Amino acid sequence: MIINKFFAAFSQLISKTSQVAKQPLVKQNLIQSEPMRLSKYLAQTSVCSRREAEKMIQSGMILVDGKKVESNIPVTSENKIQVFTKNGERMPVKQSTKVWIFYKPVGMICSHNDPFKRPSFYDFAKLRLKTDQHVISVGRLDFNSEGLIVVTNDGELARCMELPETKLQRTYRVRVYGTFTEEKLKKIRNGVTIAGVNYGPYWINVENRQSRNTWLIMRLESGKNREIRKVMQKFDLRVNRLIRQSYGPYKLMGLKPGDFYEAQIEPEIKRKLYLHTRKKLQNVQEQIQLEQTKLNIKTLDDQSKNDKLIEKQNNDLSEKKNINTNPPKQIHSKIN
């Protein structure tokens, strides 16, 4: 009943918006193009306070475009800024990057196109955020699942958070219907193979046992398509409710279905984004070096072939010259 009321209100909101707001939404130009002092830039990108930035500048802990800075110079988002602290290197996130937390209700899809015309998260997000920016969900929840979705306008950040090697932990409350035994719990913890695909192992505990339903808490560091449902089905258990409670450092924090709130980019995410960006840069540099090596080898091969051709031509000319300068002696036969 609550879900039906929610989507009835959602449909009315879309209808009113399409009738009244025929003018395009105002674009939110969040990119800082004007130069600003380095300390202010670092404060606005949540790296440190202005005072801390000024101290680090004096200590030679900040590089701009690969060069150590000794004064509070003007910078923009185009500059490559590296900050070295006691806890390692930190890199400012783009000023335009935003992160929101959304409680996705049951009955909403995380897709741009749906042949069945079901309510889409993307349509709802743009209406609630009042923006025509391109927003992206970090990971997905299927149609019948609910709970936390991290939303951002930065594709690189979303990609970084989704990658298995980032190892951002997801926590789920899962209600399963069927006979749930300690033996099944042990087997699920160890992980299973379904149709040649390995799932798990998992951190999983029983939260509450009912007559035929059991509430579980599960933690995953990656999420394959319908993973939890497939694993439970393997043990004759049917998932009849699935709620994602957290994704990395982000938690639902009392949100209700359909609620949004803007969150900070947590230090853990900044660090992982920096490592992800650095790895990509290293891969690009390695690829460039590989291509350069291949080009050098090809150049050497071509030079070697050219040298051999020149040598052959010189040899042929030498032979012709020898023939011309030393013609063969004529043999006269004696006539008796």
C-alpha positions as CSV (number, residue, x, y, z in Angstrom):
1,M,0.0,0.0,0.0
2,I,2.8,2.4,0.9
3,I,4.7,1.6,-2.3
4,N,1.5,2.1,-4.4
5,K,1.0,5.5,-2.8
6,F,4.6,6.4,-3.4
7,F,4.5,5.6,-7.1
8,A,1.1,7.3,-7.5
9,A,2.7,10.5,-6.1
10,F,5.8,10.0,-8.3
11,S,3.6,9.7,-11.4
12,Q,1.7,12.9,-10.5
13,L,5.0,14.7,-10.0
14,I,6.2,13.6,-13.4
15,S,2.9,14.7,-15.0
16,K,2.9,18.1,-13.3
17,T,6.5,18.7,-14.3
18,S,5.9,17.8,-17.9
19,Q,2.9,20.2,-18.1
20,V,4.3,23.2,-16.1
21,A,8.1,23.0,-16.5
22,K,8.3,23.1,-20.3
23,Q,11.3,25.4,-20.1
24,P,14.6,23.5,-19.9
25,L,16.1,23.1,-16.4
26,V,18.8,25.6,-15.6
27,K,22.2,23.9,-15.9
28,Q,24.3,23.9,-12.8
29,N,27.7,25.0,-13.9
30,L,29.7,23.8,-11.0
31,I,33.1,23.8,-12.7
32,Q,35.5,26.4,-11.3
33,S,37.1,28.1,-14.3
34,E,38.3,31.2,-12.7
35,P,41.8,31.0,-11.0
36,M,41.8,31.0,-7.2
37,R,44.5,30.9,-4.6
38,L,45.9,27.4,-3.9
39,S,44.9,27.4,-0.3
40,K,41.3,28.3,-1.1
41,Y,41.2,25.6,-3.8
42,L,42.4,22.9,-1.4
43,A,39.8,24.0,1.2
44,Q,37.0,23.9,-1.3
45,T,38.0,20.5,-2.6
46,S,37.9,19.2,1.1
47,V,41.6,18.3,1.2
48,C,42.4,20.5,4.2
49,S,41.7,23.9,5.6
50,R,43.2,27.1,4.2
51,R,45.5,27.5,7.2
52,E,46.7,23.9,6.9
53,A,47.3,24.4,3.1
54,E,49.4,27.6,3.8
55,K,51.6,25.6,6.2
56,M,52.0,22.8,3.7
57,I,53.0,25.3,1.0
58,Q,55.7,26.7,3.3
59,S,56.9,23.2,4.1
60,G,57.2,22.3,0.4
61,M,54.6,19.5,0.6
62,I,52.5,20.6,-2.4
63,L,53.3,20.1,-6.1
64,V,51.5,21.9,-8.9
65,D,52.0,20.4,-12.4
66,G,54.9,18.4,-11.0
67,K,56.8,21.4,-9.5
68,K,57.1,22.2,-5.8
69,V,55.4,25.5,-5.0
70,E,56.7,28.0,-2.4
71,S,53.9,30.6,-2.5
72,N,50.1,30.6,-2.5
73,I,49.9,30.7,-6.3
74,P,46.6,30.9,-8.3
75,V,45.4,27.6,-9.7
76,T,42.4,26.2,-11.6
77,S,40.8,22.7,-12.0
78,E,43.1,22.2,-15.0
79,N,46.2,22.1,-12.8
80,K,47.5,18.8,-11.5
81,I,47.8,19.3,-7.8
82,Q,49.5,16.7,-5.5
83,V,49.5,17.0,-1.7
84,F,51.9,15.0,0.4
85,T,51.0,14.4,4.1
86,K,52.2,12.1,6.8
87,N,49.4,9.7,5.8
88,G,50.6,9.6,2.2
89,E,49.7,11.5,-1.0
90,R,46.3,13.1,-1.5
91,M,44.8,14.5,-4.7
92,P,41.9,16.9,-4.8
93,V,38.7,15.6,-6.3
94,K,37.3,17.7,-9.2
95,Q,35.2,20.6,-7.8
96,S,32.3,19.7,-10.0
97,T,32.0,16.2,-8.3
98,K,28.9,15.7,-6.3
99,V,27.7,12.7,-4.3
100,W,24.1,11.9,-3.1
101,I,22.6,9.1,-1.1
102,F,19.3,7.7,-2.3
103,Y,16.9,5.2,-0.7
104,K,15.6,3.2,-3.8
105,P,12.2,1.8,-3.1
106,V,10.9,-1.6,-4.4
107,G,9.5,-1.3,-7.9
108,M,11.9,1.2,-9.4
109,I,14.5,0.2,-12.0
110,C,18.1,1.5,-12.3
111,S,18.1,1.7,-16.1
112,H,17.6,4.5,-18.7
113,N,15.4,2.4,-21.0
114,D,12.8,-0.1,-20.0
115,P,10.4,-1.8,-22.5
116,F,7.7,-2.1,-19.7
117,K,7.9,1.7,-18.9
118,R,8.4,1.1,-15.2
119,P,9.4,4.1,-13.0
120,S,13.1,4.8,-13.6
121,F,15.6,5.9,-10.9
122,Y,17.1,8.4,-13.4
123,D,13.9,10.2,-14.1
124,F,13.1,10.4,-10.4
125,A,16.7,11.6,-9.5
126,K,16.7,14.5,-12.0
127,L,13.3,15.7,-10.7
128,R,14.3,15.5,-7.1
129,L,17.7,17.1,-7.7
130,K,16.3,19.7,-10.0
131,T,19.1,19.3,-12.5
132,D,19.6,18.2,-16.0
133,Q,23.2,17.1,-15.2
134,H,24.1,13.5,-16.1
135,V,23.8,11.5,-12.9
136,I,25.1,8.0,-12.4
137,S,24.2,5.3,-9.9
138,V,27.1,3.5,-8.3
139,G,26.1,-0.1,-8.9
140,R,22.5,-1.2,-9.2
141,L,19.7,-2.7,-7.2
142,D,17.2,-4.9,-9.1
143,F,13.5,-4.1,-9.5
144,N,12.5,-6.0,-6.3
145,S,15.3,-4.8,-4.1
146,E,15.5,-1.6,-2.1
147,G,17.9,0.5,-0.1
148,L,21.0,2.6,-0.5
149,I,22.3,3.8,-3.9
150,V,25.2,6.2,-4.1
151,V,24.6,8.7,-6.9
152,T,27.2,11.0,-8.5
153,N,27.7,13.2,-11.5
154,D,31.3,11.9,-12.0
155,G,31.6,8.8,-14.2
156,E,35.2,8.2,-13.1
157,L,34.2,8.2,-9.4
158,A,31.4,5.8,-10.1
159,R,33.6,3.5,-12.0
160,C,36.2,3.5,-9.3
161,M,33.7,2.7,-6.6
162,E,32.2,-0.2,-8.6
163,L,35.5,-2.0,-9.4
164,P,36.1,-5.3,-7.4
165,E,39.7,-4.3,-6.6
166,T,38.5,-1.2,-4.8
167,K,37.0,-3.6,-2.2
168,L,34.3,-1.3,-0.9
169,Q,32.1,-3.3,1.4
170,R,28.3,-3.5,0.8
171,T,26.0,-4.5,3.7
172,Y,22.6,-6.1,3.1
173,R,19.7,-7.1,5.3
174,V,18.1,-10.1,3.6
175,R,14.9,-11.9,4.5
176,V,14.7,-15.5,3.2
177,Y,11.7,-17.8,3.2
178,G,12.4,-21.5,3.8
179,T,14.1,-23.8,6.2
180,F,17.4,-22.2,7.2
181,T,19.8,-24.4,9.0
182,E,23.3,-24.1,10.5
183,E,24.6,-26.4,7.8
184,K,23.2,-24.0,5.1
185,L,24.7,-21.1,6.9
186,K,28.2,-22.8,6.9
187,K,28.0,-23.6,3.2
188,I,26.9,-20.1,2.2
189,R,29.8,-18.7,4.2
190,N,32.2,-20.9,2.3
191,G,30.8,-19.8,-1.1
192,V,29.3,-21.8,-4.0
193,T,29.7,-22.3,-7.7
194,I,26.6,-21.8,-9.9
195,A,26.7,-22.5,-13.6
196,G,30.4,-22.3,-13.6
197,V,30.5,-18.9,-11.7
198,N,32.1,-18.7,-8.3
199,Y,30.2,-16.7,-5.6
200,G,31.6,-15.9,-2.2
201,P,32.9,-16.7,0.4
202,Y,30.7,-14.4,2.5
203,W,30.5,-12.7,5.8
204,I,26.9,-13.7,6.9
205,N,25.1,-13.8,10.3
206,V,21.6,-14.6,11.4
207,E,19.9,-11.5,12.7
208,N,16.4,-12.9,13.6
209,R,14.6,-16.2,13.1
210,Q,10.9,-16.3,12.6
211,S,8.6,-19.3,11.9
212,R,9.4,-19.6,8.1
213,N,11.3,-16.4,7.5
214,T,14.9,-15.6,8.6
215,W,16.6,-12.2,8.6
216,L,20.3,-12.3,7.6
217,I,23.0,-9.7,7.5
218,M,25.4,-10.2,4.6
219,R,28.6,-8.3,3.5
220,L,30.0,-8.3,0.0
221,E,33.0,-6.6,-1.5
222,S,31.6,-6.9,-5.1
223,G,28.2,-7.6,-6.5
224,K,27.3,-9.7,-9.4
225,N,23.9,-9.6,-11.1
226,R,21.2,-10.9,-8.6
227,E,24.0,-12.6,-6.7
228,I,22.3,-12.9,-3.3
229,R,19.1,-14.2,-4.8
230,K,21.0,-16.8,-6.9
231,V,23.0,-18.1,-3.9
232,M,19.9,-18.4,-1.7
233,Q,18.0,-20.2,-4.4
234,K,20.8,-22.7,-4.5
235,F,19.8,-23.8,-1.0
236,D,16.1,-23.7,-1.6
237,L,15.6,-20.3,0.0
238,R,13.6,-17.6,-1.5
239,V,14.6,-13.9,-0.9
240,N,11.4,-12.0,-0.2
241,R,13.1,-8.8,1.0
242,L,16.5,-7.4,0.3
243,I,17.7,-4.0,1.7
244,R,21.1,-2.5,1.0
245,Q,22.2,-0.7,4.2
246,S,25.6,0.6,3.3
247,Y,28.1,1.0,0.4
248,G,31.6,1.7,1.6
249,P,31.5,4.6,4.1
250,Y,28.0,5.6,3.1
251,K,24.9,4.5,5.1
252,L,21.2,4.9,4.9
253,M,21.1,6.8,8.2
254,G,17.4,6.7,8.7
255,L,16.3,7.6,5.2
256,K,12.9,6.5,3.9
257,P,12.1,5.1,0.4
258,G,12.4,8.0,-2.1
259,D,14.6,10.2,0.1
260,F,17.8,11.9,-1.2
261,Y,20.5,13.8,0.7
262,E,23.8,15.3,-0.5
263,A,26.9,13.7,1.1
264,Q,30.5,14.6,1.4
265,I,33.1,12.8,-0.6
266,E,34.6,10.8,2.2
267,P,38.4,10.6,2.7
268,E,38.4,6.8,2.0
269,I,36.8,7.5,-1.4
270,K,39.2,10.3,-2.2
271,R,42.1,7.9,-1.5
272,K,40.7,5.1,-3.6
273,L,40.0,7.5,-6.4
274,Y,43.5,8.8,-6.3
275,L,44.9,5.2,-6.4
276,H,42.6,4.3,-9.2
277,T,43.6,7.4,-11.2
278,R,47.3,6.8,-10.6
279,K,47.0,3.2,-11.7
280,K,45.2,4.3,-14.9
281,L,48.0,6.8,-15.6
282,Q,50.6,4.2,-15.0
283,N,48.8,1.8,-17.4
284,V,48.7,4.6,-20.0
285,Q,52.4,5.4,-19.6
286,E,53.2,1.7,-19.9
287,Q,51.1,1.4,-23.0
288,I,52.9,4.5,-24.5
289,Q,56.3,2.9,-23.6
290,L,55.2,-0.4,-25.2
291,E,54.1,1.3,-28.4
292,Q,57.3,3.3,-28.4
293,T,59.4,0.1,-28.0
294,K,57.5,-1.5,-30.8
295,L,58.1,1.5,-33.0
296,N,61.8,1.5,-32.2
297,I,62.0,-2.2,-33.0
298,K,60.2,-1.6,-36.3
299,T,62.5,1.3,-37.1
300,L,65.6,-0.9,-36.3
301,D,64.2,-3.7,-38.5
302,D,63.5,-1.3,-41.3
303,Q,67.0,0.1,-41.0
304,S,68.5,-3.3,-41.0
305,K,66.5,-4.3,-44.1
306,N,67.6,-1.1,-45.7
307,D,71.2,-1.6,-44.8
308,K,71.1,-5.2,-46.3
309,L,69.5,-3.9,-49.4
310,I,72.2,-1.2,-49.8
311,E,74.8,-3.8,-49.2
312,K,73.3,-6.1,-51.8
313,Q,73.2,-3.2,-54.3
314,N,76.8,-2.3,-53.6
315,N,77.8,-5.9,-54.0
316,D,76.0,-6.1,-57.3
317,L,77.7,-2.9,-58.5
318,S,81.1,-4.2,-57.5
319,E,80.5,-7.5,-59.4
320,K,79.5,-5.6,-62.5
321,K,82.5,-3.3,-62.2
322,N,84.8,-6.2,-61.9
323,I,83.3,-7.8,-65.0
324,N,83.8,-4.6,-66.9
325,T,87.4,-4.0,-65.9
326,N,88.4,-7.6,-66.2
327,P,86.7,-9.0,-69.3
328,P,87.1,-12.7,-69.8
329,K,90.1,-13.8,-72.0
330,Q,89.3,-15.0,-75.4
331,I,90.5,-18.6,-76.2
332,H,91.8,-19.0,-79.7
333,S,91.9,-22.5,-81.0
334,K,94.8,-23.5,-83.1
335,I,94.1,-24.7,-86.7
336,N,96.3,-27.4,-87.8
